[in-house]
Amino acid sequence: MTPEYLDDWLDKINTQVKPPYIVTDLIANTSEVNAIAGRSGIGKTNLCLQLAFSLSTGKPFLDFDVPKPAVSII
């Protein structure tokens, strides 16, 4: 049996509206800034290039779903 305040908290968490995601359950489409940091030579550039490829093609990024891009080529 959970305490009453915990039940209230869980109700609030479960009823919150989830933001739309750029990468499902990984990167939310909000006005926040995301940073990729790490030591030199660890692969940050390759990670960002793979993310850009996934976002532009709609292919999965690290097994996370990416929505189809809303870009049309004229």
OpenMM code with the backbone's topology and positions (N, CA, C; nanometers):
from openmm import Vec3, app, unit

residues = "MET THR PRO GLU TYR LEU ASP ASP TRP LEU ASP LYS ILE ASN THR GLN VAL LYS PRO PRO TYR ILE VAL THR ASP LEU ILE ALA ASN THR SER GLU VAL ASN ALA ILE ALA GLY ARG SER GLY ILE GLY LYS THR ASN LEU CYS LEU GLN LEU ALA PHE SER LEU SER THR GLY LYS PRO PHE LEU ASP PHE ASP VAL PRO LYS PRO ALA VAL SER ILE ILE".split()
positions = [
    Vec3(0.0834, -0.1173, 0.0000),
    Vec3(0.0000, 0.0000, 0.0000),
    Vec3(0.0889, 0.1250, 0.0000),
    Vec3(0.0605, 0.2158, -0.0934),
    Vec3(0.1430, 0.3355, -0.1034),
    Vec3(0.0810, 0.4502, -0.0250),
    Vec3(0.1648, 0.5389, 0.0279),
    Vec3(0.1117, 0.6550, 0.1008),
    Vec3(0.0281, 0.7442, 0.0084),
    Vec3(-0.0633, 0.8193, 0.0678),
    Vec3(-0.1549, 0.9031, -0.0090),
    Vec3(-0.0816, 1.0079, -0.0924),
    Vec3(0.0217, 1.0696, -0.0347),
    Vec3(0.0949, 1.1719, -0.1098),
    Vec3(0.1654, 1.1113, -0.2315),
    Vec3(0.2065, 0.9870, -0.2209),
    Vec3(0.2707, 0.9206, -0.3341),
    Vec3(0.1688, 0.8908, -0.4437),
    Vec3(0.0489, 0.8503, -0.4054),
    Vec3(-0.0570, 0.8280, -0.5039),
    Vec3(-0.0909, 0.9577, -0.5772),
    Vec3(-0.0983, 1.0704, -0.5029),
    Vec3(-0.1253, 1.1997, -0.5658),
    Vec3(-0.0156, 1.2356, -0.6654),
    Vec3(0.1089, 1.2123, -0.6251),
    Vec3(0.2223, 1.2426, -0.7123),
    Vec3(0.2181, 1.1563, -0.8381),
    Vec3(0.1904, 1.0268, -0.8225),
    Vec3(0.1827, 0.9373, -0.9377),
    Vec3(0.0693, 0.9768, -1.0316),
    Vec3(-0.0440, 1.0208, -0.9755),
    Vec3(-0.1543, 1.0677, -1.0592),
    Vec3(-0.1131, 1.1893, -1.1416),
    Vec3(-0.0406, 1.2819, -1.0802),
    Vec3(0.0055, 1.4012, -1.1519),
    Vec3(0.1039, 1.3638, -1.2632),
    Vec3(0.1937, 1.2730, -1.2340),
    Vec3(0.2925, 1.2308, -1.3346),
    Vec3(0.2234, 1.1606, -1.4510),
    Vec3(0.1290, 1.0737, -1.4227),
    Vec3(0.0628, 0.9958, -1.5276),
    Vec3(-0.0339, 1.0772, -1.6119),
    Vec3(-0.0797, 1.1917, -1.5623),
    Vec3(-0.1741, 1.2730, -1.6389),
    Vec3(-0.1073, 1.3900, -1.7102),
    Vec3(0.0232, 1.4058, -1.6937),
    Vec3(0.0926, 1.5137, -1.7629),
    Vec3(0.0952, 1.4870, -1.9130),
    Vec3(0.0840, 1.5932, -1.9893),
    Vec3(0.0912, 1.5820, -2.1340),
    Vec3(0.2380, 1.5659, -2.1724),
    Vec3(0.2663, 1.4627, -2.2492),
    Vec3(0.4040, 1.4399, -2.2924),
    Vec3(0.4319, 1.5252, -2.4158),
    Vec3(0.5488, 1.5894, -2.4217),
    Vec3(0.5795, 1.6731, -2.5373),
    Vec3(0.6045, 1.5868, -2.6604),
    Vec3(0.5869, 1.6447, -2.7794),
    Vec3(0.6212, 1.5684, -2.8998),
    Vec3(0.7728, 1.5451, -2.9023),
    Vec3(0.8104, 1.4326, -2.9541),
    Vec3(0.9518, 1.3972, -2.9561),
    Vec3(1.0098, 1.4088, -3.0957),
    Vec3(1.1335, 1.4578, -3.1026),
    Vec3(1.2083, 1.4570, -3.2284),
    Vec3(1.2589, 1.3159, -3.2507),
    Vec3(1.3145, 1.2558, -3.1473),
    Vec3(1.3546, 1.1153, -3.1461),
    Vec3(1.2773, 1.0529, -3.0302),
    Vec3(1.1922, 0.9555, -3.0603),
    Vec3(1.0992, 0.8992, -2.9624),
    Vec3(1.1696, 0.8580, -2.8337),
    Vec3(1.1199, 0.9107, -2.7213),
    Vec3(1.1689, 0.8830, -2.5859),
    Vec3(1.3153, 0.9195, -2.5626),
    Vec3(1.3740, 1.0021, -2.6508),
    Vec3(1.5135, 1.0395, -2.6332),
    Vec3(1.5318, 1.1905, -2.6363),
    Vec3(1.4847, 1.2560, -2.7414),
    Vec3(1.4995, 1.4009, -2.7558),
    Vec3(1.3609, 1.4613, -2.7760),
    Vec3(1.3165, 1.5408, -2.6780),
    Vec3(1.1849, 1.6042, -2.6865),
    Vec3(1.1927, 1.7305, -2.7714),
    Vec3(1.0815, 1.7619, -2.8365),
    Vec3(1.0719, 1.8818, -2.9194),
    Vec3(1.0249, 1.9971, -2.8315),
    Vec3(1.1154, 2.0525, -2.7527),
    Vec3(1.0841, 2.1641, -2.6641),
    Vec3(1.1785, 2.2785, -2.6954),
    Vec3(1.1638, 2.3870, -2.6234),
    Vec3(1.2499, 2.5026, -2.6470),
    Vec3(1.3794, 2.4938, -2.5660),
    Vec3(1.4083, 2.3780, -2.5127),
    Vec3(1.5301, 2.3599, -2.4348),
    Vec3(1.6493, 2.3345, -2.5269),
    Vec3(1.7665, 2.3527, -2.4725),
    Vec3(1.8906, 2.3289, -2.5462),
    Vec3(1.9465, 2.1935, -2.5044),
    Vec3(1.9860, 2.1129, -2.6023),
    Vec3(2.0513, 1.9850, -2.5740),
    Vec3(2.1988, 1.9995, -2.6066),
    Vec3(2.2828, 1.9454, -2.5223),
    Vec3(2.4270, 1.9523, -2.5437),
    Vec3(2.4843, 1.8119, -2.5497),
    Vec3(2.5774, 1.7938, -2.6407),
    Vec3(2.6519, 1.6680, -2.6500),
    Vec3(2.7956, 1.7018, -2.6141),
    Vec3(2.8428, 1.6455, -2.5055),
    Vec3(2.9758, 1.6793, -2.4565),
    Vec3(3.0523, 1.5522, -2.4238),
    Vec3(3.1822, 1.5629, -2.4273),
    Vec3(3.2683, 1.4505, -2.3934),
    Vec3(3.4122, 1.4833, -2.4291),
    Vec3(3.4993, 1.3950, -2.3928),
    Vec3(3.6409, 1.4201, -2.4190),
    Vec3(3.6687, 1.4133, -2.5689),
    Vec3(3.7814, 1.4625, -2.6069),
    Vec3(3.8221, 1.4673, -2.7473),
    Vec3(3.8374, 1.3268, -2.8054),
    Vec3(3.7860, 1.3071, -2.9250),
    Vec3(3.8043, 1.1808, -2.9955),
    Vec3(3.7091, 1.0700, -2.9548),
    Vec3(3.6056, 1.1008, -2.8805),
    Vec3(3.5156, 0.9956, -2.8321),
    Vec3(3.4051, 0.9622, -2.9328),
    Vec3(3.3823, 1.0506, -3.0322),
    Vec3(3.2848, 1.0220, -3.1371),
    Vec3(3.1629, 1.1129, -3.1382),
    Vec3(3.1759, 1.2328, -3.0797),
    Vec3(3.0631, 1.3258, -3.0764),
    Vec3(3.0214, 1.3677, -3.2170),
    Vec3(3.1160, 1.3929, -3.3030),
    Vec3(3.0850, 1.4360, -3.4396),
    Vec3(3.0124, 1.3266, -3.5146),
    Vec3(3.0583, 1.2037, -3.5040),
    Vec3(2.9914, 1.0925, -3.5720),
    Vec3(2.8506, 1.0701, -3.5174),
    Vec3(2.8334, 1.0872, -3.3874),
    Vec3(2.7007, 1.0758, -3.3273),
    Vec3(2.6065, 1.1817, -3.3836),
    Vec3(2.6550, 1.3051, -3.3931),
    Vec3(2.5732, 1.4145, -3.4473),
    Vec3(2.5435, 1.3941, -3.5950),
    Vec3(2.6386, 1.3445, -3.6703),
    Vec3(2.6153, 1.3165, -3.8120),
    Vec3(2.5110, 1.2060, -3.8292),
    Vec3(2.5165, 1.1033, -3.7467),
    Vec3(2.4174, 0.9967, -3.7527),
    Vec3(2.2799, 1.0481, -3.7137),
    Vec3(2.2743, 1.1350, -3.6132),
    Vec3(2.1472, 1.1960, -3.5725),
    Vec3(2.0905, 1.2810, -3.6850),
    Vec3(2.1738, 1.3601, -3.7503),
    Vec3(2.1282, 1.4436, -3.8622),
    Vec3(2.0769, 1.3569, -3.9770),
    Vec3(2.1459, 1.2476, -4.0064),
    Vec3(2.1008, 1.1558, -4.1113),
    Vec3(1.9647, 1.0965, -4.0763),
    Vec3(1.9497, 1.0532, -3.9520),
    Vec3(1.8227, 0.9925, -3.9098),
    Vec3(1.7086, 1.0934, -3.9155),
    Vec3(1.7344, 1.2164, -3.8724),
    Vec3(1.6305, 1.3186, -3.8749),
    Vec3(1.5910, 1.3563, -4.0173),
    Vec3(1.6863, 1.3541, -4.1092),
    Vec3(1.6552, 1.3941, -4.2464),
    Vec3(1.5912, 1.2825, -4.3278),
    Vec3(1.6106, 1.1570, -4.2871),
    Vec3(1.5565, 1.0449, -4.3643),
    Vec3(1.4423, 0.9720, -4.2949),
    Vec3(1.4281, 0.9903, -4.1636),
    Vec3(1.3252, 0.9186, -4.0890),
    Vec3(1.3673, 0.7789, -4.0481),
    Vec3(1.4943, 0.7459, -4.0665),
    Vec3(1.5465, 0.6144, -4.0252),
    Vec3(1.5682, 0.6138, -3.8731),
    Vec3(1.5607, 0.4986, -3.8073),
    Vec3(1.5816, 0.4927, -3.6619),
    Vec3(1.7197, 0.5437, -3.6214),
    Vec3(1.7259, 0.6067, -3.5048),
    Vec3(1.8514, 0.6550, -3.4481),
    Vec3(1.8793, 0.5737, -3.3231),
    Vec3(1.9824, 0.4926, -3.3263),
    Vec3(2.0196, 0.4054, -3.2140),
    Vec3(1.9003, 0.3244, -3.1651),
    Vec3(1.8239, 0.2684, -3.2561),
    Vec3(1.7045, 0.1880, -3.2291),
    Vec3(1.5889, 0.2678, -3.1695),
    Vec3(1.5951, 0.4013, -3.1724),
    Vec3(1.4839, 0.4867, -3.1335),
    Vec3(1.4137, 0.5321, -3.2600),
    Vec3(1.2806, 0.5316, -3.2583),
    Vec3(1.2043, 0.5737, -3.3748),
    Vec3(1.2187, 0.7234, -3.3980),
    Vec3(1.2268, 0.7598, -3.5245),
    Vec3(1.2334, 0.8995, -3.5660),
    Vec3(1.1165, 0.9230, -3.6603),
    Vec3(1.0347, 1.0274, -3.6353),
    Vec3(0.9222, 1.0515, -3.7254),
    Vec3(0.9690, 1.0876, -3.8656),
    Vec3(0.8859, 1.0569, -3.9628),
    Vec3(0.9186, 1.0905, -4.1014),
    Vec3(0.9323, 1.2419, -4.1128),
    Vec3(1.0325, 1.2896, -4.1837),
    Vec3(1.0502, 1.4345, -4.1969),
    Vec3(0.9396, 1.4963, -4.2805),
    Vec3(0.9027, 1.6176, -4.2444),
    Vec3(0.7998, 1.6903, -4.3186),
    Vec3(0.8667, 1.7863, -4.4168),
    Vec3(0.9578, 1.7340, -4.4947),
    Vec3(1.0314, 1.8142, -4.5913),
    Vec3(1.0010, 1.7626, -4.7303),
    Vec3(0.9723, 1.8521, -4.8187),
    Vec3(0.9476, 1.8096, -4.9570),
    Vec3(1.0530, 1.8726, -5.0476),
    Vec3(1.1016, 1.7931, -5.1387),
    Vec3(1.2042, 1.8389, -5.2326),
    Vec3(1.1354, 1.8896, -5.3577),
    Vec3(1.1676, 2.0104, -5.3955),
    Vec3(1.1050, 2.0710, -5.5131),
    Vec3(1.1954, 2.0537, -5.6328),
] * unit.nanometer
topology = app.Topology()
chain = topology.addChain("A")
for resn in residues:
    res = topology.addResidue(resn, chain)
    for name in ("N", "CA", "C"):
        topology.addAtom(name, app.Element.getBySymbol(name[0]), res)
